[in-house]
């Protein structure tokens, strides 16, 4: 079959790869309904993470189970499933406390930019839908696997609640999903920081009430001006750069929580600034598995449409163009037909 391999900076290829097989009794093999490219795939694509040997790309997935290992009991062939990019057993102490992304048996999903994929720890990682979903819901169901689950976690970690004032730093797909999540959690005010018209429009559609296009000191001043000089109750940091993290901390009011889900690259925090900011921080890889059942229900009930975040659809064979379009910010997120 065809699959996506990253060889080095800017060198991603769709090429012949081995068919996935059941390797352990706890595995499942699924046929993907669609796949996609993640903003985090751009870190190695840009050469910011070392790639020492060709990497099988793709960690967002949904599709139909084809085969399960002998120990799998909760999903069976023919069922439609969605899983998280973090593979988890869903039974260890961290999983039971809702932090499946720190599972004692954690693995990171790979090889999902392909027509079929092996999912380890299938019982813990996969959530089945009651029936096969209609085709038009596939993009939104695929979005729950990572990008929505991550935006949702950012809002949850930032303790967004009814009536909150929320600032979202980052207008990538995760930031936009953070806006959607904050809206669902009842935020009264959602300030989206974005300089790009198409992303601003999508943020407004997902529930943003204000757009701040400034960055740095003037961006922080704008947040303060919009919040009577106080700062936001909750800040979602969805980038992972020093500038974004600084903006998140300085845009938060004392007592605020910051949910940070951008993978930090070169971020340094000063202890005293953090001390006097009196803000709380919770972040890390999102425990998407905790939220999946709820997010899948919201999609199936057509209460949310996170699939709108895909603004480019390409066949798998053109995956390299999908990476380039996202790298050059011509596309927010690329859906791959497999
Ligand atoms: Zn676990």
Boltz pocket constraint, residues with backbone or C-beta under 6 A from the ligand:
constraints:
  - pocket:
      binder: B
      contacts: [[A, 88], [A, 89], [A, 90], [A, 91], [A, 92], [A, 93], [A, 94], [A, 95], [A, 96], [A, 100], [A, 102], [A, 103], [A, 104], [A, 105]]
      max_distance: 6.0
